[in-house]
Amino acid sequence: ELKRKPGFKVGELSVLTFRRECLQGLVKVVVKLQEKSPLKFQVVRQTACLNPSRMHRDPDWCIRQMKGIVQTFLQGKHLAGGIPAADVIIQQFTSLLSLEGRGEQFRSFQPFKQRVDVFLHLTLSPSYMDLLRFCQSVLLLSRGQDTVERGFSINKE
């Protein structure tokens, strides 16, 4: 029980007011976190298509999401080569999912044991170089993910 001074009880109204103010403060913090969260952007949610186990489990969904990412890059004029380059990326991604994506290494991928960027680099090079470069660009969009960025560092070569 809350007490201000020995022998003095805090009123029920004060307790309710305090709880309401705490709740309002918590709501403000959560709203601010949601405003700053990258998950509010469609392209960030679409990057889930780069999850190898998801590629194995639901290739059609992954292709739709990849098309959405490519479309976003095209609209923002961030894809060198324009529509022909976009077509190549989609074609390579579809090919990846129909061939390698059916394999055991995709099905059994464990993100806590292996990094996605390392897995994709090993899987995509040298057969899918256009797709690899695009995936690097997509993964570099994630702010604050310096471990991902370090994995694709051009200085690392």
C-alpha positions as CSV (number, residue, x, y, z in Angstrom):
1,E,0.0,0.0,0.0
2,L,1.3,3.4,-0.9
3,K,2.2,5.8,2.0
4,R,3.5,9.3,1.9
5,K,4.3,9.6,5.6
6,P,4.2,7.0,8.3
7,G,0.6,6.6,9.4
8,F,-0.8,8.6,6.4
9,K,-2.5,6.8,3.5
10,V,-2.6,8.2,0.0
11,G,-6.1,8.7,-1.2
12,E,-7.7,6.5,-3.8
13,L,-8.2,9.4,-6.2
14,S,-4.4,10.2,-6.1
15,V,-3.6,6.5,-6.8
16,L,-6.0,6.5,-9.8
17,T,-4.7,9.8,-11.1
18,F,-1.1,8.5,-10.9
19,R,-2.0,5.3,-12.7
20,R,-3.8,7.2,-15.4
21,E,-0.8,9.5,-15.9
22,C,1.5,6.5,-16.1
23,L,-0.7,4.9,-18.7
24,Q,-0.8,8.1,-20.8
25,G,3.0,8.4,-20.6
26,L,3.4,4.8,-21.7
27,V,1.0,5.3,-24.6
28,K,3.0,8.3,-25.7
29,V,6.2,6.3,-25.7
30,V,4.6,3.5,-27.7
31,V,3.2,5.9,-30.3
32,K,6.6,7.5,-30.7
33,L,8.3,4.1,-31.1
34,Q,5.7,3.2,-33.8
35,E,6.4,6.5,-35.6
36,K,10.1,5.8,-35.7
37,S,9.8,2.1,-36.5
38,P,10.9,1.1,-40.0
39,L,8.1,-1.5,-40.0
40,K,5.7,1.1,-41.1
41,F,7.2,1.0,-44.5
42,Q,5.9,-1.6,-46.9
43,V,9.3,-2.3,-48.4
44,V,10.7,-3.2,-45.0
45,R,8.0,-5.7,-44.5
46,Q,8.5,-7.1,-48.0
47,T,12.1,-7.9,-47.2
48,A,10.8,-10.9,-45.4
49,C,10.9,-12.6,-48.8
50,L,14.7,-12.8,-48.4
51,N,14.3,-15.3,-45.5
52,P,15.6,-18.6,-46.9
53,S,13.1,-20.7,-44.9
54,R,10.3,-18.6,-46.1
55,M,11.6,-18.9,-49.7
56,H,11.4,-22.7,-49.3
57,R,8.0,-22.7,-47.6
58,D,6.1,-20.1,-49.7
59,P,7.9,-19.2,-53.0
60,D,4.8,-17.6,-54.6
61,W,4.4,-15.2,-51.7
62,C,8.2,-14.4,-51.9
63,I,8.0,-13.6,-55.6
64,R,5.0,-11.2,-55.0
65,Q,7.0,-9.5,-52.3
66,M,10.1,-9.3,-54.4
67,K,8.1,-7.8,-57.2
68,G,6.9,-5.1,-54.8
69,I,10.4,-4.3,-53.7
70,V,11.6,-4.0,-57.3
71,Q,8.6,-1.8,-58.1
72,T,9.4,0.5,-55.2
73,F,13.0,0.8,-56.4
74,L,11.8,1.5,-59.9
75,Q,9.4,4.2,-58.8
76,G,12.1,5.8,-56.7
77,K,14.5,5.6,-59.7
78,H,17.0,3.6,-57.5
79,L,17.4,0.7,-59.9
80,A,20.1,1.3,-62.4
81,G,19.0,-0.2,-65.7
82,G,15.3,0.5,-65.2
83,I,12.7,-2.0,-66.3
84,P,15.0,-4.4,-68.1
85,A,17.1,-4.7,-64.9
86,A,14.0,-5.2,-62.9
87,D,12.9,-8.0,-65.2
88,V,16.3,-9.7,-64.8
89,I,16.1,-9.5,-61.0
90,I,12.6,-11.0,-60.9
91,Q,13.7,-13.7,-63.4
92,Q,16.7,-14.6,-61.3
93,F,14.7,-14.6,-58.1
94,T,12.1,-16.9,-59.6
95,S,14.8,-19.2,-60.9
96,L,16.5,-19.2,-57.5
97,L,13.3,-20.2,-55.8
98,S,12.4,-22.9,-58.3
99,L,15.9,-24.5,-58.3
100,E,18.0,-23.8,-55.1
101,G,15.1,-22.7,-53.0
102,R,13.7,-26.2,-52.9
103,G,16.9,-27.5,-51.3
104,E,17.5,-28.6,-47.7
105,Q,19.8,-25.6,-46.9
106,F,16.9,-23.2,-47.5
107,R,14.4,-25.3,-45.5
108,S,16.7,-25.8,-42.6
109,F,18.1,-22.2,-42.5
110,Q,18.5,-21.0,-38.9
111,P,18.9,-17.2,-38.6
112,F,20.4,-17.4,-35.1
113,K,23.2,-19.6,-36.4
114,Q,23.9,-18.0,-39.8
115,R,23.5,-14.5,-41.1
116,V,21.0,-14.0,-44.0
117,D,23.5,-11.8,-45.9
118,V,26.2,-14.4,-45.7
119,F,23.8,-17.1,-46.7
120,L,22.6,-15.1,-49.7
121,H,26.1,-14.1,-50.8
122,L,27.2,-17.8,-50.8
123,T,24.0,-18.9,-52.5
124,L,23.7,-16.2,-55.1
125,S,27.2,-15.7,-56.3
126,P,28.3,-16.3,-59.1
127,S,25.0,-17.5,-60.7
128,Y,22.7,-14.7,-59.7
129,M,24.9,-11.6,-59.6
130,D,22.2,-9.1,-60.6
131,L,20.0,-10.5,-57.9
132,L,22.9,-10.4,-55.4
133,R,23.6,-6.8,-56.0
134,F,19.9,-5.9,-55.6
135,C,19.7,-7.9,-52.4
136,Q,22.7,-6.0,-51.1
137,S,21.0,-2.8,-51.8
138,V,17.8,-3.9,-50.1
139,L,19.6,-5.1,-47.0
140,L,21.6,-1.9,-46.8
141,L,18.4,0.1,-46.5
142,S,18.0,-1.1,-42.9
143,R,19.3,1.7,-40.8
144,G,21.2,0.7,-37.7
145,Q,22.0,-2.8,-39.0
146,D,25.7,-2.3,-39.0
147,T,26.3,-6.1,-38.9
148,V,24.4,-6.5,-42.1
149,E,26.2,-3.5,-43.6
150,R,29.6,-4.9,-42.6
151,G,28.7,-8.2,-44.3
152,F,28.4,-6.4,-47.6
153,S,31.2,-3.9,-47.1
154,I,33.0,-3.0,-50.3
155,N,36.2,-2.5,-48.2
156,K,36.0,-6.1,-47.0
157,E,37.1,-7.4,-50.4
